[in-house]
Amino acid sequence: MNQKKLSKKELKVEVTRYAAAVISSIIFAININTFINAGNLFPGGFTGITLLIQKVVLKYWGITLPFSVINYSLNAFPIILGFRKIGIKFTASSCVVVILTGFLTDILPVFTVTYDVLLISIFGALINGLAVAISLNAGAGSGGTDFIAIYVGEKYDIDPWNYVLIFNATILVIAGALFGWDAALYSIIFQFISTQVVNTMHKKFKKMTMLVITNKPKEVYDSINKKTHHTATKFEGTGCYQGEDKSLVYSVVTSNEVRKMVDEIHETDPDAFVNVLKTEYIEGNFFSSKDY
């Protein structure tokens, strides 16, 4: 049978994806066994649910359940959703994160960096958000809510991470009622900071408007379309300073595509004037890459 061979570029993407998955797993596990456990916090997503179940079972039945067993069970349905609705590449690499994080959390030693719960909430959140962003930007995920967020974001073309924050807040209400509100309130700080880090670093669902004034509109459009698969609209006008005829190429791209497009446009037309604006909302057809 003939099997399709990966190009060098595709191989690099896949190596980066799985390297990010491994790095994220190590960071997640260390963060759980240091900051999160030391502060008695409940982080977001299925990790938070896993820790909540562990504490409930230990408190009411005196049984210590392994982190990995609970976390793997909770992730079973999202993983199935991922394979069916998102894509094999994203889901398979996310499985590496889920499995490796659970394994490392169970075998790595628990130690305390600081006993200041506020410091734990802040720096633990920064580390957690960084780990999530590393995996997402490489085309992997941390499991659980990542699968659901990606699916909802792709289907409805929205930035889903603030909705994830609402879901996590619900978990905290339950945790606060069962184990006291101090840990729950500090966990809100943890989850808010972590979500904002992901929002800042993960650019896929953020849209940017590019306005390019150029004498080479066709070449600029071809560059945009070839690199991003987005289309554009051309307007004709006159430069007020010298009275020259100019073309304005208007296009909307994702935030993570902007830098490479600005460089590409200036290679095509060194004299092009590029203005990039943050786009709050769009309505209509917008191409979304499916590198999953």
C-alpha positions, 0 to 999 in steps of 0.5 A: 500500500502507498502511504502518504509521506509527510513533507519537511514542513509537515514533519516539523509541524508534527514534531513541534506539536508533540514536543509542545504536548510533552513540555505542557504535560511536564509543566502541568504536573509540576504545577499541580504538585507544587502551587495547586496542591500547596494552595489547596486550589481548584484549577480550571477544566477537568483538572479542577473536577478531578481534584474536586472528586479526589477531595470529596472521596477522601473526605467522605469515604477516606479513599485516596484515588489516583489523579490519573484514573479520574482524569482519564475517565472524565476525558473519555467523552471529550476525546471521542468528541475530538476525534469525531468533530475536531480532528485526529492530529489535535486529538491524538496530541491532546491525548498525549497531554492527558495521559502524560500529565496524569502519569507524571502527577501521580509519580512526581513528588509533591513539594511546596515553593511558598505558603503564601496562597495569594502568590500561589494563586498568581504564579500558579495561574501564570504557569498554568495559562502558559502551559495551556497556550504552549499546547494550543499554539502548537496545535495540541490541547490539554484535554477536557474543556479544550476539546469543547472550547475548540469545537464551539469556537470552530462551529460558532466562530467565537472566542470561547475562553471566557465561556470556559471561565464561566464553566470553571466558576460553577465548579468553584461554587460547588468546591466552596460549598463543600470545602470552604470559600477561602480556597474557592475565592483564591481559585477564582483569582487563579482561573481568571489569570490563567484564562487571561494568559490563554486569551493573550497568547492563543490568537486563533480566534482573534480577528484583525483587519488589514488595510493595505495601500499599494500600487500592486493590489493583485500581487498583495491579494495573491500573497494574502490568499496564498498564505492565509486562504482569506480573500480581500476587497480592492478599493481605488482611490487617490493619495492626497499628498501627491495626487497619485492613484492608489489601491486599498486592499481590505482583508480580515485575518486571524491575529496569528497570521498578521506578522507573517502577512505584513512581512510578506506584503512588504516583500511583494511591495516594499512601498506598501502602507499597512494598517492593522486594526483589532476586529471586535465582530464580523458577520459572514463567511470567514475561512478558518484553518483546520490544522487539526 
